[in-house]
């Protein structure tokens, strides 16, 4: 009996649901897609960019009025380049950040013709509160091409400011802006270095710029194919040292099985389902390396992520190869299936590297291990990201404080306010401590006076006398005041003190007092009841 056709369809749908459900799909809390200077929404590769005057979650702050320009008659590489905003003074886009952590910052530039300004010669400088993203870039040598920049920074506050700074007597501009949340675990805080044994720590405090992101042996992948909106170029052949050294291989993306610890946020299955595999190389020795050489700025350090997936082996542990960065061995005797436990399982590895010695290039190579049975090697994807330098810059040696003094002044004011508050708080605490101490001393002094030990009156030579104004009330038995005629007496007792000490002059206590003192001469009447 033949099964109904819908049974197969249900199976496929169920498989897709289970496959997608095995991963918690990342949802960006902050997702700003801005079409600068546009008057309407712009659709770009399945995503909607909104005009920069229609957002309530960010503010445009400028010292002078900015202008907008669009030209629908000009051929542009993407709809996002169809409009732009021009600034004649430093201007900031201030974004409200709902989830602190790592964020993409993507910037789009294209000097539309027909504007009243010479945009091709206009220097572009862009900074955040802490990092320099772009410094004095111009389109004078771009031959009409566009510029797309992608940065990754860690936002630790509730707002993010992106400031565009024109040079003196000039303007600057921008066509589009993205600010999108990224999983914090996308880039670890500690990554091993290629040359030194100690890892580089504190990467969460640094900024990154994507220099190369390649889908080896595969097609161009647009943000529609990536859960984090990334673009994977298919230009690895442009950097291949020997074209015949590698061949393209691919499998159905649905056959890729993500192991524990690897998710589509690291790279989509389209990256792992294609690769550059060893070719013949046109060399007599089959143990050659497949090498890619990338131009880089030698003054910076780079974050390198290598993506692997064994989609060519027929059995486990067949492919064992070495990985090199700048001729330094990065991974020795790499057995992908031995690590992942299966074939077609993604694996990635991160490194920190500099450019090649005395060169403005960074090279990546894969080649068979000489002790392996099969001479084969593979590379599926590659990412190279520039790391901010000591000036906290990704373009040159100038810091934010140099390029945008207003930011430095604002930071100084903030620190002055914070310092003043701390100093004032410390003074208040000191005053409170001093006040409490004085109260404690005063209280102890009062208690000491009230509990002063009684001294015996002298037996001879002087007597206790009362001044003229001294009177004793028979009813109350208290004296208003009295003084001692002699200065060598140990203590002057108020009558109330005697009353207290003798329990209101009870006979037993009073006799004890008389015995203790020795003799008392009183020049006033006193009734003892």
C-alpha positions as CSV (number, residue, x, y, z in Angstrom):
1,X,0.0,0.0,0.0
2,X,1.4,3.3,-1.1
3,X,1.6,6.0,1.6
4,X,-0.2,9.3,0.9
5,X,1.9,12.1,-0.5
6,X,1.2,14.4,2.4
7,X,3.0,11.9,4.8
8,X,6.4,12.8,3.2
9,X,5.5,16.5,3.4
10,X,4.7,16.2,7.1
11,X,7.9,14.4,7.7
12,X,10.0,17.2,6.0
13,X,8.1,19.9,8.0
14,X,8.6,18.0,11.2
15,X,12.3,17.6,10.5
16,X,12.7,21.3,9.8
17,X,10.9,22.2,13.0
18,X,13.0,19.9,15.1
19,X,16.2,21.0,13.4
20,X,15.4,24.7,14.0
21,X,14.2,24.0,17.5
22,X,17.5,22.5,18.6
23,X,18.9,26.0,18.8
24,X,17.6,29.0,20.7
25,X,17.4,31.5,17.9
26,X,19.1,34.7,18.8
27,X,16.9,37.8,18.8
28,X,18.6,41.2,18.8
29,X,17.1,43.4,21.6
30,X,18.7,46.6,20.0
31,X,18.1,46.6,16.3
32,X,18.5,50.0,14.7
33,X,18.5,50.1,10.9
34,X,18.7,53.7,9.7
35,X,18.4,55.1,6.2
36,X,20.1,58.5,6.6
37,X,18.5,61.3,4.7
38,X,15.7,59.2,3.4
39,X,12.0,60.2,3.5
40,X,10.7,56.6,3.4
41,X,11.5,53.1,4.5
42,X,14.2,51.3,2.5
43,X,14.2,47.6,2.0
44,X,17.7,46.1,1.9
45,X,18.1,42.3,1.5
46,X,14.9,41.5,3.4
47,X,15.5,44.1,6.1
48,X,13.7,47.4,6.6
49,X,15.8,50.6,7.2
50,X,13.8,53.5,8.5
51,X,14.4,57.3,7.9
52,X,16.6,59.0,10.5
53,X,13.9,61.5,11.2
54,X,11.3,58.9,12.1
55,X,12.9,57.2,15.1
56,X,12.0,58.0,18.7
57,X,14.7,55.7,20.2
58,X,17.6,57.8,19.1
59,X,18.4,61.5,18.9
60,X,20.3,63.5,16.3
61,X,22.5,66.2,18.0
62,X,24.3,68.7,15.9
63,X,25.9,72.2,16.4
64,X,24.6,73.3,13.0
65,X,21.7,72.2,10.8
66,X,22.4,69.1,8.6
67,X,21.1,68.7,5.1
68,X,19.7,65.7,3.3
69,X,20.2,64.6,-0.3
70,X,18.9,61.8,-2.5
71,X,19.3,61.0,-6.2
72,X,17.1,58.2,-7.6
73,X,18.6,58.6,-11.0
74,X,22.1,57.5,-10.0
75,X,22.9,53.8,-10.2
76,X,23.9,52.6,-6.7
77,X,25.1,49.1,-5.5
78,X,22.3,49.0,-2.9
79,X,19.2,50.9,-2.0
80,X,20.8,52.1,1.2
81,X,23.1,54.3,-0.8
82,X,20.2,56.1,-2.5
83,X,20.1,58.9,0.1
84,X,22.5,60.5,2.6
85,X,22.8,63.2,5.3
86,X,25.5,65.9,5.1
87,X,27.1,67.5,8.2
88,X,29.0,70.7,8.4
89,X,29.8,70.4,12.1
90,X,30.3,67.5,14.5
91,X,27.0,65.6,14.6
92,X,26.1,62.7,16.8
93,X,23.5,59.9,16.6
94,X,22.6,59.0,20.2
95,X,21.1,55.5,20.5
96,X,19.2,54.2,23.5
97,X,20.7,50.9,24.5
98,X,18.3,48.4,26.0
99,X,20.7,45.5,26.4
100,X,24.3,46.2,27.4
101,X,27.0,44.1,25.7
102,X,28.5,43.6,22.3
103,X,26.9,45.4,19.3
104,X,27.5,45.6,15.6
105,X,28.0,49.1,14.2
106,X,27.7,49.0,10.5
107,X,28.2,52.2,8.4
108,X,27.4,52.8,4.8
109,X,29.0,55.5,2.6
110,X,28.5,56.4,-1.1
111,X,29.2,59.9,-2.5
112,X,26.0,60.5,-4.5
113,X,26.6,62.8,-7.5
114,X,24.6,65.9,-7.9
115,X,25.0,67.2,-4.4
116,X,26.0,70.8,-3.7
117,X,29.1,69.5,-2.0
118,X,32.2,67.7,-3.3
119,X,31.5,64.5,-1.4
120,X,34.2,62.5,-3.0
121,X,36.8,64.8,-1.5
122,X,35.1,65.2,1.9
123,X,37.1,63.6,4.7
124,X,35.1,61.2,6.9
125,X,35.9,60.8,10.6
126,X,33.7,58.7,12.9
127,X,34.1,58.1,16.6
128,X,32.1,56.7,19.5
129,X,32.6,57.8,23.1
130,X,35.6,55.6,23.4
131,X,36.9,54.4,20.0
132,X,37.9,55.9,16.7
133,X,36.2,54.0,13.9
134,X,37.3,55.9,10.8
135,X,39.8,58.8,10.5
136,X,40.0,61.2,7.5
137,X,38.8,58.7,4.9
138,X,38.0,60.1,1.4
139,X,36.6,58.6,-1.8
140,X,39.1,60.4,-4.0
141,X,40.7,57.0,-5.0
142,X,37.7,54.7,-4.8
143,X,36.7,55.1,-8.5
144,X,33.0,55.4,-7.7
145,X,32.7,52.3,-5.4
146,X,30.8,52.3,-2.1
147,X,32.2,51.7,1.3
148,X,30.6,49.4,4.0
149,X,32.2,49.1,7.4
150,X,31.4,46.7,10.2
151,X,32.6,47.1,13.7
152,X,32.1,45.2,17.0
153,X,32.2,47.0,20.3
154,X,31.1,46.4,23.8
155,X,28.5,48.9,25.1
156,X,28.6,49.1,28.9
157,X,26.3,52.1,29.2
158,X,22.6,52.8,28.5
159,X,23.4,54.9,25.4
160,X,25.7,54.8,22.4
161,X,26.9,57.9,20.6
162,X,28.2,57.8,17.0
163,X,29.7,61.1,16.0
164,X,30.6,62.2,12.5
165,X,33.3,64.9,12.4
166,X,34.0,67.0,9.3
167,X,37.5,68.6,8.8
168,X,38.0,72.3,8.8
169,X,36.0,74.1,6.1
170,X,34.6,70.9,4.8
171,X,31.6,68.6,5.3
172,X,31.1,64.9,6.0
173,X,28.2,62.5,5.3
174,X,26.7,59.0,5.9
175,X,24.2,57.0,4.0
176,X,23.2,54.3,6.5
177,X,23.8,53.1,10.0
178,X,23.1,49.9,11.9
179,X,23.4,49.3,15.6
180,X,22.5,45.7,16.4
181,X,22.9,43.5,19.5
182,X,25.3,40.6,19.3
183,X,25.6,37.6,21.7
184,X,28.4,38.4,24.2
185,X,29.9,34.9,23.7
186,X,30.5,35.5,20.0
187,X,34.0,36.7,20.8
188,X,35.7,35.2,24.0
189,X,37.5,37.5,26.4
190,X,40.7,35.4,26.1
191,X,42.2,34.1,22.9
192,X,45.6,32.3,22.4
193,X,48.3,34.0,20.4
194,X,50.1,32.3,17.5
195,X,53.7,33.3,18.4
196,X,53.6,33.6,22.2
197,X,52.4,30.9,24.6
198,X,50.4,33.3,26.8
199,X,46.9,34.3,25.5
200,X,45.6,37.8,25.0
201,X,43.1,38.8,27.8
202,X,40.5,41.5,28.0
203,X,39.1,41.4,24.5
204,X,35.7,42.6,25.8
205,X,37.4,46.0,26.4
206,X,38.6,46.3,22.8
207,X,36.9,47.2,19.5
208,X,37.0,45.1,16.4
209,X,36.7,45.9,12.7
210,X,35.8,43.2,10.2
211,X,38.5,43.1,7.5
212,X,37.8,39.8,5.8
213,X,34.9,37.4,6.1
214,X,35.1,34.6,3.5
215,X,32.9,31.7,2.6
216,X,35.6,29.4,1.3
217,X,34.6,27.6,-1.9
218,X,31.0,28.7,-1.6
219,X,28.6,31.4,-2.8
220,X,28.1,35.0,-1.5
221,X,26.0,34.9,1.7
222,X,23.9,38.0,2.5
223,X,22.4,39.0,5.8
224,X,19.3,37.0,4.9
225,X,21.4,33.8,5.2
226,X,22.9,34.8,8.5
227,X,21.3,35.0,12.0
228,X,23.5,37.9,12.9
229,X,23.0,39.8,9.6
230,X,26.6,39.2,8.4
231,X,27.8,39.1,4.8
232,X,30.2,36.3,3.8
233,X,32.1,37.1,0.7
234,X,33.0,34.5,-2.0
235,X,36.3,36.1,-2.9
236,X,38.8,33.6,-1.4
237,X,40.2,32.8,-4.8
238,X,41.4,36.4,-5.0
239,X,43.8,35.7,-2.2
240,X,44.8,32.2,-3.0
241,X,48.5,32.0,-3.5
242,X,48.3,29.2,-6.2
243,X,45.0,28.8,-7.9
244,X,45.4,25.1,-8.7
245,X,46.3,24.3,-5.1
246,X,42.6,24.1,-4.0
247,X,39.3,22.9,-5.4
248,X,35.8,23.7,-4.3
249,X,33.7,21.1,-2.5
250,X,30.2,21.3,-1.2
251,X,27.3,19.3,0.4
252,X,23.7,19.9,1.1
253,X,23.5,22.5,4.0
254,X,20.9,20.4,5.8
255,X,23.5,17.6,6.4
256,X,25.5,19.8,8.7
257,X,25.2,18.7,12.3
258,X,26.1,21.3,14.9
259,X,27.8,19.8,18.0
260,X,27.4,21.1,21.5
261,X,29.1,24.5,21.9
262,X,28.7,25.6,18.2
263,X,25.6,27.4,17.0
264,X,24.5,29.1,13.7
265,X,25.5,32.4,15.4
266,X,29.2,31.3,15.0
267,X,28.6,30.7,11.3
268,X,25.6,29.6,9.2
269,X,25.4,26.0,7.8
270,X,26.0,27.4,4.4
271,X,29.6,28.2,5.5
272,X,30.3,24.7,6.7
273,X,28.6,23.0,3.8
274,X,31.3,24.4,1.3
275,X,35.1,24.4,1.5
276,X,38.4,24.7,-0.3
277,X,39.9,21.3,-0.5
278,X,43.5,20.4,-1.5
279,X,44.0,20.2,-5.3
280,X,47.1,18.8,-7.2
281,X,49.1,22.1,-6.9
282,X,51.1,21.2,-10.0
283,X,54.0,20.3,-7.8
284,X,55.9,17.0,-7.5
285,X,55.5,16.8,-3.7
286,X,52.0,16.0,-2.7
287,X,52.6,17.4,0.8
288,X,52.2,21.0,-0.1
289,X,50.2,23.7,1.7
290,X,47.2,25.6,0.4
291,X,47.9,29.3,1.2
292,X,45.9,32.5,1.2
293,X,47.7,35.8,1.5
294,X,45.8,38.9,2.8
295,X,46.9,42.5,2.7
296,X,46.7,44.1,6.2
297,X,47.9,47.1,8.1
298,X,51.0,45.9,9.9
299,X,50.6,48.4,12.7
300,X,47.6,46.5,14.1
301,X,46.9,43.1,15.8
302,X,44.3,40.8,14.3
303,X,41.7,38.4,15.5
304,X,41.6,35.3,13.2
305,X,38.8,32.8,13.3
306,X,39.1,29.6,11.2
307,X,36.0,27.5,10.4
308,X,36.4,23.7,9.6
309,X,34.0,20.9,8.8
310,X,35.0,17.6,7.3
311,X,32.6,17.2,4.4
312,X,34.9,15.1,2.2
313,X,36.0,12.1,4.3
314,X,34.2,8.8,4.0
315,X,35.2,7.6,7.4
316,X,36.3,9.0,10.8
317,X,39.9,9.9,11.4
318,X,40.9,9.9,7.8
319,X,41.8,13.5,7.4
320,X,44.6,14.8,9.6
321,X,46.3,18.1,8.7
322,X,48.2,21.2,10.0
323,X,47.1,24.8,10.1
324,X,49.6,27.7,9.8
325,X,49.3,31.4,10.3
326,X,52.3,33.4,8.9
327,X,54.3,30.2,8.5
328,X,53.9,29.6,12.3
329,X,52.0,26.4,13.1
330,X,48.7,27.3,14.8
331,X,47.2,23.8,15.0
332,X,49.2,20.6,14.6
333,X,47.7,17.3,13.5
334,X,44.1,18.5,13.4
335,X,41.7,15.6,13.3
336,X,38.3,17.1,12.9
337,X,36.2,14.0,13.2
338,X,38.3,13.0,16.2
339,X,37.4,16.2,18.0
340,X,33.7,16.4,17.0
341,X,33.0,12.7,17.0
342,X,31.4,12.7,13.6
343,X,31.7,13.9,10.0
344,X,30.0,17.0,8.7
345,X,30.2,18.6,12.2
346,X,31.4,22.2,12.5
347,X,34.5,23.2,14.4
348,X,36.2,26.6,14.8
349,X,39.3,28.0,16.3
350,X,40.4,31.5,17.3
351,X,43.9,33.1,17.3
352,X,45.5,36.4,17.8
353,X,48.2,37.2,15.1
354,X,50.2,40.1,13.6
355,X,51.2,40.6,10.0
356,X,54.0,38.5,8.5
357,X,57.5,39.7,9.5
358,X,58.6,42.7,7.5
359,X,55.4,42.6,5.5
360,X,52.0,44.1,5.2
361,X,50.3,40.7,4.7
362,X,48.8,38.0,6.9
363,X,48.8,34.4,5.5
364,X,46.8,31.4,6.4
365,X,47.8,27.9,5.2
366,X,46.5,24.3,5.5
367,X,48.4,21.2,4.6
368,X,48.5,17.5,5.3
369,X,50.3,16.1,8.3
370,X,53.4,14.1,7.2
371,X,52.5,11.2,9.5
372,X,48.9,11.0,8.2
373,X,47.8,8.2,5.9
374,X,45.9,10.6,3.5
375,X,47.4,13.8,2.1
376,X,44.4,16.1,2.5
377,X,43.4,19.4,4.1
378,X,40.3,21.6,4.2
379,X,39.2,25.1,5.1
380,X,35.5,26.2,5.1
381,X,35.5,29.8,6.4
382,X,37.8,32.5,7.5
383,X,37.3,35.7,9.5
384,X,40.0,38.3,10.1
385,X,39.2,41.3,12.4
386,X,41.4,44.2,13.2
387,X,41.8,45.0,17.0
388,X,41.9,48.5,18.4
389,X,45.4,49.8,19.3
390,X,46.7,51.6,22.4
391,X,45.0,54.8,21.2
392,X,41.7,52.9,21.2
393,X,41.6,53.5,17.5
394,X,40.9,51.3,14.5
395,X,42.2,53.8,12.0
396,X,45.5,55.6,12.8
397,X,47.1,56.7,16.1
398,X,44.8,59.6,17.0
399,X,42.5,59.0,19.9
400,X,38.9,60.3,20.4
401,X,40.2,63.0,22.7
402,X,42.4,64.4,19.8
403,X,39.8,64.1,17.0
404,X,36.8,65.2,19.1
405,X,37.9,67.4,22.0
406,X,34.3,68.0,23.0
407,X,34.0,64.4,24.0
408,X,37.1,64.7,26.1
409,X,35.8,67.9,27.7
410,X,32.5,66.1,28.4
411,X,34.3,63.2,30.0
412,X,36.4,65.6,32.1
413,X,33.2,67.3,33.3
414,X,31.7,64.0,34.2
415,X,34.8,63.0,36.2
416,X,34.8,66.4,37.9
417,X,31.2,66.0,38.9
418,X,31.8,62.4,40.1
419,X,35.0,63.6,42.0
420,X,33.1,66.5,43.6
421,X,30.3,64.2,44.7
422,X,32.8,61.7,46.2
423,X,34.7,64.5,48.0
424,X,31.5,66.0,49.3
425,X,30.4,62.6,50.5
426,X,33.7,62.0,52.2
427,X,33.4,65.4,54.0
428,X,29.8,64.6,55.1
429,X,31.0,61.2,56.5
430,X,33.9,62.9,58.4
431,X,31.6,65.5,59.8
432,X,29.2,62.8,61.0
433,X,32.0,60.8,62.6
434,X,33.3,64.0,64.3
435,X,29.9,64.9,65.5
436,X,29.3,61.4,66.9
437,X,32.7,61.4,68.6
438,X,32.1,64.8,70.2
439,X,28.7,63.6,71.5
440,X,30.3,60.5,72.9
441,X,33.1,62.4,74.6
442,X,30.5,64.9,76.1
443,X,28.4,62.1,77.3
444,X,31.3,60.3,78.9
445,X,32.4,63.6,80.5
446,X,28.9,64.2,81.9
447,X,28.7,60.7,83.3
448,X,32.2,61.1,84.8
449,X,31.1,64.3,86.6
450,X,27.9,62.7,87.9
451,X,29.9,59.7,89.3
452,X,32.8,61.7,90.7
453,X,34.1,59.9,93.9
454,X,33.3,61.6,97.2
455,X,36.2,63.1,99.1
456,X,36.4,63.5,102.8
457,X,36.1,67.0,104.2
458,X,39.1,68.2,106.3
459,X,38.7,67.5,110.0
460,X,40.5,70.7,111.0
461,X,41.3,74.1,109.8
462,X,38.3,75.0,107.7
463,X,34.6,74.6,107.8
464,X,31.8,74.5,105.3
465,X,30.3,77.9,105.2
466,X,27.5,79.4,103.2
467,X,27.3,82.8,101.6
468,X,24.8,85.4,102.6
469,X,22.5,84.5,99.8
470,X,22.3,80.9,100.9
471,X,19.0,79.7,102.2
472,X,17.6,76.3,103.0
473,X,14.0,75.5,102.5
474,X,12.5,73.4,105.2
475,X,9.8,72.2,103.0
476,X,12.0,71.1,100.1
477,X,15.2,70.6,101.9
478,X,17.3,72.0,98.9
479,X,19.8,74.8,98.8
480,X,19.7,77.3,95.9
481,X,23.4,77.8,95.9
482,X,26.4,77.8,98.2
483,X,30.2,78.3,98.0
484,X,33.2,77.1,99.8
485,X,35.2,79.7,101.8
486,X,38.4,77.8,101.5
487,X,40.1,76.7,98.3
488,X,41.8,73.6,99.7
489,X,38.6,71.5,100.0
490,X,38.5,68.5,97.8
491,X,34.9,68.8,96.6
492,X,31.9,71.1,96.9
493,X,28.7,69.1,97.4
494,X,25.3,70.5,96.3
495,X,22.6,69.7,98.8
496,X,20.7,67.7,96.2
497,X,23.8,65.5,95.9
498,X,23.7,64.8,99.7
499,X,20.0,64.1,99.4
500,X,20.6,61.6,96.7
501,X,23.5,59.9,98.5
502,X,21.6,59.5,101.8
503,X,18.3,58.4,100.2
504,X,16.7,61.7,101.2
505,X,18.5,61.9,104.6
506,X,17.4,58.6,106.0
507,X,19.0,58.1,109.4
508,X,21.1,55.2,108.6
509,X,22.5,56.7,105.4
510,X,23.1,60.1,107.0
511,X,24.9,58.6,110.0
512,X,27.1,56.7,107.6
513,X,27.8,59.9,105.8
514,X,28.7,61.7,109.0
515,X,31.0,58.9,110.0
516,X,32.7,59.0,106.6
517,X,33.2,62.7,106.5
518,X,34.2,63.1,110.1
519,X,32.5,66.3,111.1
520,X,30.1,68.7,109.4
521,X,29.4,72.2,110.4
522,X,26.3,73.6,108.9
523,X,25.4,77.3,109.4
524,X,21.9,76.8,108.4
525,X,18.9,75.1,109.9
526,X,18.2,71.6,108.7
527,X,15.4,69.3,109.8
528,X,16.0,65.6,109.8
529,X,12.8,63.6,109.7
